[in-house]
Structure formats: C-alpha cells, structure tokens
Amino acid sequence: MKISKKTLANGLRVITAPMKDNPTVTVLVLVEAGSKYESARENGISHFLEHMCWKGTENRPGPVDISRELDSMGSSYNAFTSHEHTGYYAKADARHFKKIFSIVSDVYLHPIFPEGEIEKEKRVIIEEMNMYRDIPQRHVEDLFMKLLYGNSPAGRSILGSKKSVLRLSRGDLARYHLSHYLPESTVLVVAGKVSPVQTLKEAEKTFGKIFPGRKGDKQKIQEGQGKPAALLHYRKTDQVHFMLGVRTCGFFDKKIPALSVLSSVLSGGMSSRLFVKLREEMGIGYYLRANQESFTDHGYFQISAGVDPKRIKEAIRAVLGECRRLCEAEVPNEELAKAKEILISEMKFSLESTEDVCSFFGEQEILKRETETVEQKAAKIRKITAADLQKTAREIFLDRNLNLVLLGPLRREEEFLKMLKF
C-alpha cells in the first residue's frame, strides 16, 4: 500500500492511505497527549479531556449535536487514550468524507468544556474505572505496570484515580488542551476511498491556520531492577489471573523484530508452545498470550493466563520452563518459519479496514515519527534467525529481570516470589 505523507507549514503531519476499492473512509487525528505527559496531581486528565471533547464544540454546542450528526450518516466513531497519545476518529461511506472530516477536526480543535457536562462525566469515568477493575484480564495489566514503574507516569493508570479525576476543573482541561493539542504534536490520517489531494485540501483549510506552540515533554522512564519482584492482589475469583514478564526495550531498539517472533513462538496460534503445553497437555487454562509491549523509551515482554487457583504454581513453572527452553536450544527451522508467517499474516489481516489502516500508519508516525509498510516490517521479521532468537531470549530471560503479578484468591506473596527463577 502506497501512502502519501505531507507536513503543513505549522508542523502538523498529514498521511493519506488511498484504498480505491474500499467504499468507506476513516478520519483519525492523533496527538501526543497521554498519561505519561501528566503530573501526579493531574493523573487522568488526558483521558478526561478525550471524553470532554465530545461534549460540545463552538460549532456543535451539545454532545447530542455531535452524535446526531454522525449517526445520521451511519458513521462509526470513537476516541481512545493511551500512555503516550490520544486519538479521535470517525468512519463513514466515502461520500461523507468532508462531513466527517469537519466533525472530527471540530471535536479536536474547538471543545468548549461545558461546566455541567464536566461534573456528569466525572461520574461516568469513575464507572469506567469500576468496569475495568471488574475485568481481571484487564486489571492485571494495570497492576503489572504499577509493579514495574511504581508512582511514575508509566506506573499510574491512564484513567487516573477517583481522587485525581474528581478534583480536575474546567480550567485544568482548557490549559492542558492549549499546551498539548498543538500542530507539531499532531498527526492527521485519512484512509479509504480518498485521494491525497482531497485530504491535503481539507487539512490546509481546517488545520493550516493553527499556530505552533511549545510542547511539554513527558518524563523519561528510569529502568532498573536488581532482583525478582512480585505483587499479589487478593480478589475472590474462580481463576487466578497472572502476568509474568521481564523488562525489555522501547520501539527504537533493534531487538523488537526478534521479540515479536519470540512472542509468536510462545503463543502464536493453537500449535504454539504455550498453547500446547498449558492447554493441550496440562488442561490448565483457557486463555493465554505472550506479547512484547513497547513504548518510546521502555518496554516489557509479558506472558499472561487465567488458571485454577489450585494449579497456579504448576502454570508458573510451565511458563518459566518454556522460557528456559528458548535459552537452551534454538527453535527448529520449521517452527520458526511458522511463527514468522503468523506474525506477518496478522499484520496483513489488520489492514483490511480503513480504521485499522489509519491506526497502523498513524500510531507509527505519532510515536516514532516514521512509518514502515507491512512489507518492510515483514522483511525484518523474515531476517530473524534461530540464533537471533536464542541470543535475545538469553538477554531478557534473567532471574533478576523477572516480575510477577497475581490477581485472585491468594494470600501468600512470598511463596511465589521464591519461584521466580529460570
């Protein structure tokens, strides 16, 4: 897929991914504003601002004004906040391109933060916090970040805490929007039945007049660990949900392709090592996954699953054993080829819709300030050898590098801490 990338005079980056055979178009605006840009006092403001941008604009004063207009086109629309960026998007039939462009840009550029809506939305966000805490597979991820990064921006929740959200004011939101929603920290991505000329014309008209500013930077993460660490969160559940992981590296490290292949060897497909060991041989759990999570300046490799509390120690030993196997012997060529093809196919599958194409290119640009095609990424994956995998496994799977979070009906954290040995 050939994309067009232009930068406006004010620094805003514009990406167009034409998909002439797709009848839809997606408009996505991404901005460098996430929980890693927040102080402890304002924790959760990036996410709160994302909610409030939909609550009324200068051109569409009420939240229903925005949603009614989008719904009238049969549009799919939403927003999201991560540790390092926030995104707003809408998707519709390609004939509605100008209209959804107008709405998404209005939501991003001209929110008015109605006082009454602010107080109501605080309660909505608290219910969102409650919802995610009630999903163990999700909550264990937040606990893992807390274990690794503590009371730093990376260790704090994207949603904030109830206390931090309740004390945020309209002035806080307006100041944060003014200081972070700047052209030089923004990427506009359009994908679908649209041309680069169409996109650039609308971008110049809508975003070209915005003045650049001085973007605040995020706090750099200080990595460091001298011994294994564990965190046990008691909850009366039928399963123990655990996440076992090691510190690795950020987006820009050359080990990223090898780490991706490692994750595929462990959990890519139903013939992967962890699936065969834990589910087929041991019958010990239903879901399991291995994944490399990367940020701009740090990252971690994690393995997670949900198992019967009576068999949690068996599960941890089995996972550690599979990691140790990767250090002790090279992955056979046939297995390595399979893991690579799964990764590459997953990337290709993820580019079948216009919103996924926007995310694929937009998130690369907002985080790395560069983009690679699927073919370029696939070429790097195919270059990984069995020796590369073993070398990478030996570098990351170290006793002192181990971290374990458990969520479930367990009490004695020290028992599990003693198990953290490869």
C-alpha positions as CSV (number, residue, x, y, z in Angstrom):
1,M,0.0,0.0,0.0
2,K,1.4,3.4,-1.0
3,I,0.8,6.3,1.3
4,S,1.3,10.0,0.9
5,K,2.9,12.0,3.8
6,K,3.0,15.8,3.9
7,T,3.8,18.3,6.7
8,L,2.0,21.6,6.9
9,A,3.8,24.8,7.4
10,N,2.9,24.8,11.1
11,G,4.3,21.3,11.6
12,L,1.2,19.2,11.5
13,R,1.7,15.9,9.7
14,V,-0.8,14.6,7.2
15,I,-0.9,11.0,6.0
16,T,-3.3,9.7,3.3
17,A,-3.7,6.0,2.5
18,P,-5.8,5.6,-0.6
19,M,-7.9,2.4,-0.8
20,K,-9.8,2.9,-4.1
21,D,-11.7,-0.4,-3.8
22,N,-12.9,0.3,-0.3
23,P,-16.3,2.1,-0.1
24,T,-15.6,3.8,3.2
25,V,-13.2,6.4,4.6
26,T,-11.8,6.9,8.1
27,V,-10.5,10.2,9.5
28,L,-8.2,9.9,12.5
29,V,-6.5,12.6,14.5
30,L,-3.7,11.6,16.9
31,V,-2.0,13.9,19.4
32,E,1.0,13.4,21.7
33,A,-1.0,13.6,24.9
34,G,-1.3,10.6,27.3
35,S,-0.9,9.7,30.9
36,K,3.0,9.8,30.6
37,Y,2.7,13.6,30.0
38,E,0.8,14.1,33.3
39,S,1.9,15.1,36.8
40,A,0.6,13.0,39.7
41,R,-1.9,15.7,40.6
42,E,-3.5,15.8,37.1
43,N,-3.3,12.0,36.5
44,G,-6.2,11.0,34.2
45,I,-6.5,14.5,32.5
46,S,-5.6,13.2,29.0
47,H,-8.4,10.6,29.2
48,F,-10.9,13.1,30.8
49,L,-10.1,15.6,28.0
50,E,-10.8,12.9,25.4
51,H,-14.3,12.4,26.9
52,M,-14.9,16.2,27.2
53,C,-14.0,17.0,23.6
54,W,-17.2,15.1,22.5
55,K,-19.4,17.1,24.9
56,G,-19.7,20.2,22.8
57,T,-17.8,22.4,20.4
58,E,-18.0,26.0,19.2
59,N,-19.9,24.8,16.1
60,R,-21.9,22.0,17.8
61,P,-22.7,23.2,21.3
62,G,-24.1,20.0,22.8
63,P,-23.0,16.3,22.9
64,V,-26.1,15.2,21.1
65,D,-25.5,17.7,18.3
66,I,-22.2,15.8,17.6
67,S,-23.6,12.3,17.9
68,R,-26.8,13.0,16.0
69,E,-24.9,14.4,13.0
70,L,-22.5,11.4,12.9
71,D,-25.4,8.9,13.4
72,S,-27.3,10.4,10.5
73,M,-24.5,9.3,8.2
74,G,-24.4,5.8,9.8
75,S,-20.9,6.7,11.0
76,S,-18.8,4.6,13.4
77,Y,-16.9,6.9,15.7
78,N,-15.0,6.9,19.0
79,A,-11.8,8.1,20.8
80,F,-9.1,6.5,22.9
81,T,-6.3,7.4,25.2
82,S,-3.1,5.6,25.8
83,H,0.1,6.2,27.8
84,E,1.6,8.3,25.0
85,H,-1.2,9.6,22.7
86,T,-4.9,10.3,22.3
87,G,-6.9,9.6,19.1
88,Y,-10.3,10.8,17.7
89,Y,-11.8,9.1,14.6
90,A,-14.9,8.7,12.5
91,K,-15.7,6.3,9.7
92,A,-18.4,6.5,7.1
93,D,-19.4,6.0,3.5
94,A,-16.7,7.7,1.4
95,R,-19.3,10.2,0.1
96,H,-19.4,11.7,3.6
97,F,-15.7,12.4,3.7
98,K,-15.9,16.2,4.1
99,K,-18.6,16.0,6.7
100,I,-16.8,13.5,9.0
101,F,-13.6,15.5,8.5
102,S,-15.3,18.6,9.6
103,I,-16.7,16.9,12.7
104,V,-13.5,15.1,13.9
105,S,-11.5,18.3,13.4
106,D,-14.1,20.3,15.3
107,V,-14.0,17.9,18.2
108,Y,-10.3,18.1,18.3
109,L,-9.8,21.8,17.8
110,H,-12.8,23.6,19.3
111,P,-14.1,21.9,22.5
112,I,-16.0,24.2,24.9
113,F,-15.9,22.1,28.1
114,P,-19.5,22.8,29.5
115,E,-19.4,23.0,33.3
116,G,-22.4,20.8,33.7
117,E,-21.1,18.1,31.5
118,I,-17.8,18.1,33.4
119,E,-19.4,17.1,36.6
120,K,-21.6,14.4,35.0
121,E,-18.6,13.0,33.1
122,K,-16.6,12.6,36.2
123,R,-19.1,10.0,37.4
124,V,-19.1,8.3,34.0
125,I,-15.3,7.9,34.2
126,I,-15.5,6.5,37.7
127,E,-17.9,3.9,36.4
128,E,-15.4,3.2,33.6
129,M,-12.7,2.6,36.3
130,N,-15.1,0.3,38.1
131,M,-15.8,-1.6,34.9
132,Y,-12.2,-2.3,34.1
133,R,-11.4,-3.3,37.7
134,D,-14.1,-5.9,37.3
135,I,-12.4,-7.4,34.3
136,P,-9.4,-9.3,35.8
137,Q,-7.6,-9.8,32.5
138,R,-7.6,-6.0,32.1
139,H,-6.9,-5.1,35.7
140,V,-3.8,-7.4,35.9
141,E,-2.2,-5.3,33.2
142,D,-2.6,-2.1,35.2
143,L,-1.1,-3.9,38.3
144,F,1.9,-5.1,36.2
145,M,2.6,-1.5,35.1
146,K,2.4,-0.4,38.7
147,L,4.8,-3.2,39.8
148,L,7.4,-2.2,37.2
149,Y,7.2,1.6,37.3
150,G,5.6,2.5,40.6
151,N,4.5,6.1,41.2
152,S,5.9,7.3,37.9
153,P,3.8,8.4,34.9
154,A,4.2,4.9,33.3
155,G,3.1,3.2,36.5
156,R,-0.1,5.3,37.0
157,S,-3.4,4.5,35.4
158,I,-4.4,6.1,32.1
159,L,-7.8,6.7,33.7
160,G,-6.4,8.3,36.8
161,S,-7.7,7.7,40.3
162,K,-11.1,8.7,41.6
163,K,-9.4,11.4,43.7
164,S,-7.5,12.9,40.8
165,V,-10.4,12.9,38.4
166,L,-12.8,14.4,40.9
167,R,-10.5,17.4,41.6
168,L,-10.0,18.3,37.9
169,S,-11.6,21.6,36.8
170,R,-12.6,23.2,33.6
171,G,-9.5,25.4,33.8
172,D,-7.3,22.4,34.1
173,L,-8.8,20.9,31.0
174,A,-8.6,24.1,29.0
175,R,-4.9,24.6,30.0
176,Y,-4.0,21.0,29.2
177,H,-5.7,21.3,25.8
178,L,-3.9,24.6,25.0
179,S,-0.5,23.3,26.0
180,H,-0.6,19.8,24.3
181,Y,-3.0,19.9,21.3
182,L,-0.5,21.6,19.1
183,P,0.2,21.1,15.3
184,E,3.7,19.9,15.8
185,S,2.5,17.1,18.1
186,T,-0.4,16.1,15.9
187,V,-0.9,13.6,13.1
188,L,-3.9,13.5,10.8
189,V,-4.5,10.2,9.0
190,V,-7.1,9.5,6.3
191,A,-7.6,6.1,4.8
192,G,-10.1,4.8,2.2
193,K,-11.7,6.0,-1.0
194,V,-10.0,9.3,-1.0
195,S,-7.0,11.0,-2.7
196,P,-4.1,12.8,-1.1
197,V,-5.2,16.0,-2.9
198,Q,-8.6,15.8,-1.2
199,T,-7.1,15.2,2.2
200,L,-4.5,17.9,1.9
201,K,-7.1,20.5,0.8
202,E,-9.2,19.8,3.9
203,A,-6.2,19.7,6.1
204,E,-4.9,23.1,4.9
205,K,-8.3,24.7,5.3
206,T,-9.0,23.3,8.8
207,F,-5.7,22.8,10.5
208,G,-3.4,25.1,8.5
209,K,-4.2,28.2,10.4
210,I,-3.3,26.8,13.8
211,F,-0.3,28.4,15.4
212,P,2.5,26.2,16.7
213,G,3.4,26.3,20.4
214,R,5.9,24.9,22.9
215,K,5.0,21.3,23.6
216,G,5.7,20.0,27.0
217,D,7.7,16.7,27.1
218,K,7.0,13.6,29.0
219,Q,9.1,12.3,31.9
220,K,11.7,9.8,30.8
221,I,11.4,6.4,32.4
222,Q,14.3,5.2,34.5
223,E,14.7,1.5,34.1
224,G,16.4,-0.6,36.7
225,Q,15.9,-3.9,38.6
226,G,18.3,-5.9,40.7
227,K,16.1,-8.8,41.8
228,P,12.8,-10.5,41.0
229,A,9.6,-8.7,42.1
230,A,6.1,-9.9,42.8
231,L,2.7,-8.3,43.5
232,L,-0.3,-10.2,44.8
233,H,-3.8,-8.6,44.6
234,Y,-6.4,-10.6,46.6
235,R,-9.8,-11.0,44.9
236,K,-12.4,-13.6,45.3
237,T,-12.5,-15.0,41.8
238,D,-12.8,-18.5,40.2
239,Q,-9.4,-18.1,38.5
240,V,-6.1,-16.7,39.3
241,H,-5.1,-14.2,36.5
242,F,-1.3,-13.8,36.3
243,M,1.2,-11.8,34.3
244,L,4.8,-12.9,34.2
245,G,7.2,-10.6,32.5
246,V,10.7,-9.1,32.0
247,R,11.9,-5.6,31.2
248,T,13.0,-5.3,27.6
249,C,13.2,-2.2,25.4
250,G,11.4,0.6,23.5
251,F,10.2,1.0,19.9
252,F,13.5,2.0,18.5
253,D,15.6,-1.0,19.7
254,K,16.9,-3.4,17.1
255,K,15.6,-6.3,19.2
256,I,11.9,-5.5,18.5
257,P,11.5,-7.9,15.5
258,A,13.1,-10.8,17.4
259,L,10.9,-10.1,20.5
260,S,7.9,-10.2,18.2
261,V,8.9,-13.6,16.8
262,L,9.6,-14.9,20.3
263,S,6.0,-14.0,21.3
264,S,4.7,-15.8,18.3
265,V,6.8,-18.9,19.1
266,L,5.2,-18.9,22.5
267,S,1.6,-18.0,21.8
268,G,1.0,-17.5,18.1
269,G,-1.7,-20.0,17.0
270,M,-3.0,-23.1,18.6
271,S,0.2,-25.1,17.9
272,S,2.4,-22.6,19.7
273,R,4.5,-23.7,22.7
274,L,2.4,-22.2,25.5
275,F,-0.9,-23.3,24.0
276,V,0.3,-26.9,23.5
277,K,1.9,-27.1,27.0
278,L,-0.7,-25.3,29.2
279,R,-3.9,-26.1,27.3
280,E,-3.4,-29.3,25.3
281,E,-1.1,-31.2,27.6
282,M,-1.9,-29.8,31.1
283,G,-5.6,-28.7,30.5
284,I,-4.8,-25.9,32.8
285,G,-6.4,-22.8,31.3
286,Y,-8.5,-21.3,28.6
287,Y,-6.8,-18.1,27.5
288,L,-3.0,-17.4,27.4
289,R,-0.9,-14.9,25.5
290,A,2.7,-13.7,25.2
291,N,3.4,-10.2,23.9
292,Q,6.1,-7.5,23.6
293,E,4.7,-4.2,24.8
294,S,6.8,-1.2,23.6
295,F,6.8,2.5,24.3
296,T,9.1,5.2,23.1
297,D,11.7,4.8,25.9
298,H,10.9,1.4,27.6
299,G,9.1,-1.9,27.2
300,Y,8.5,-5.3,28.6
301,F,7.8,-8.9,27.4
302,Q,4.8,-10.4,29.2
303,I,3.1,-13.8,29.4
304,S,-0.4,-13.9,30.9
305,A,-3.1,-16.5,31.6
306,G,-6.0,-17.4,33.8
307,V,-5.9,-20.7,35.7
308,D,-7.5,-22.7,38.5
309,P,-6.1,-21.4,41.9
310,K,-5.1,-24.9,42.8
311,R,-2.8,-25.2,39.8
312,I,-1.3,-21.7,39.7
313,K,2.2,-22.9,40.7
314,E,2.1,-25.6,38.0
315,A,1.3,-22.9,35.5
316,I,4.1,-20.6,36.5
317,R,6.6,-23.4,36.5
318,A,5.5,-24.4,33.0
319,V,5.8,-20.9,31.7
320,L,9.2,-20.5,33.2
321,G,10.2,-23.8,31.7
322,E,9.2,-22.7,28.2
323,C,11.2,-19.5,28.5
324,R,14.2,-21.5,29.7
325,R,13.8,-23.8,26.6
326,L,14.2,-20.8,24.4
327,C,17.5,-20.0,26.1
328,E,18.8,-23.6,26.0
329,A,18.1,-24.6,22.4
330,E,17.5,-22.9,19.0
331,V,14.0,-23.0,17.7
332,P,13.7,-25.6,14.8
333,N,13.5,-24.0,11.3
334,E,10.0,-25.3,10.6
335,E,8.7,-23.9,13.9
336,L,10.5,-20.6,13.3
337,A,9.0,-20.2,9.8
338,K,5.5,-20.9,11.1
339,A,5.9,-18.2,13.8
340,K,7.0,-15.7,11.3
341,E,4.1,-16.4,8.9
342,I,1.6,-16.0,11.7
343,L,3.1,-12.6,12.6
344,I,3.1,-11.4,9.0
345,S,-0.4,-12.7,8.4
346,E,-1.7,-11.0,11.5
347,M,-0.3,-7.7,10.2
348,K,-2.0,-8.2,6.8
349,F,-5.3,-9.1,8.4
350,S,-5.2,-5.9,10.4
351,L,-5.1,-3.8,7.3
352,E,-8.5,-4.9,5.8
353,S,-10.5,-2.0,7.1
354,T,-9.9,1.8,6.8
355,E,-9.8,2.4,10.5
356,D,-7.1,-0.2,11.0
357,V,-5.0,1.3,8.2
358,C,-5.3,4.7,9.9
359,S,-4.1,3.2,13.2
360,F,-1.3,1.2,11.6
361,F,0.3,4.2,9.9
362,G,-0.8,6.9,12.4
363,E,0.5,5.3,15.5
364,Q,3.8,4.6,13.9
365,E,4.1,8.3,13.0
366,I,2.9,9.7,16.3
367,L,5.2,7.5,18.3
368,K,8.3,7.1,16.1
369,R,7.9,10.0,13.6
370,E,8.4,7.5,10.8
371,T,6.3,4.8,9.1
372,E,7.0,1.4,7.7
373,T,4.8,-0.6,5.3
374,V,3.8,-4.2,6.1
375,E,6.3,-5.3,3.5
376,Q,9.1,-3.5,5.3
377,K,8.1,-4.9,8.6
378,A,7.7,-8.4,7.2
379,A,11.3,-8.2,5.7
380,K,12.7,-7.5,9.1
381,I,10.8,-10.4,10.6
382,R,11.9,-12.8,7.9
383,K,15.6,-11.9,8.6
384,I,15.4,-13.2,12.2
385,T,17.3,-16.4,12.6
386,A,17.1,-19.1,15.2
387,A,20.4,-17.9,16.6
388,D,18.9,-14.3,16.9
389,L,16.0,-15.7,18.9
390,Q,18.2,-17.7,21.3
391,K,20.5,-14.7,21.8
392,T,17.5,-12.4,22.6
393,A,16.0,-14.9,24.9
394,R,19.2,-15.2,26.9
395,E,19.4,-11.4,27.1
396,I,15.9,-10.9,28.6
397,F,15.1,-14.1,30.5
398,L,17.3,-13.5,33.6
399,D,16.3,-14.1,37.2
400,R,16.9,-10.6,38.3
401,N,14.7,-9.3,35.5
402,L,11.6,-11.3,36.5
403,N,8.3,-9.7,37.5
404,L,5.0,-11.5,38.5
405,V,1.5,-10.1,39.2
406,L,-1.2,-12.4,40.5
407,L,-4.9,-11.4,40.9
408,G,-7.2,-13.9,42.6
409,P,-7.9,-15.7,45.9
410,L,-4.3,-16.0,47.1
411,R,-2.7,-14.6,50.2
412,R,1.0,-15.5,50.5
413,E,3.0,-13.4,48.1
414,E,6.4,-14.7,49.4
415,E,5.7,-18.3,48.1
416,F,5.5,-17.0,44.6
417,L,8.5,-14.7,44.9
418,K,10.6,-17.8,45.7
419,M,9.5,-19.4,42.4
420,L,10.9,-16.6,40.2
421,K,13.9,-18.5,38.8
422,F,14.6,-19.5,35.2
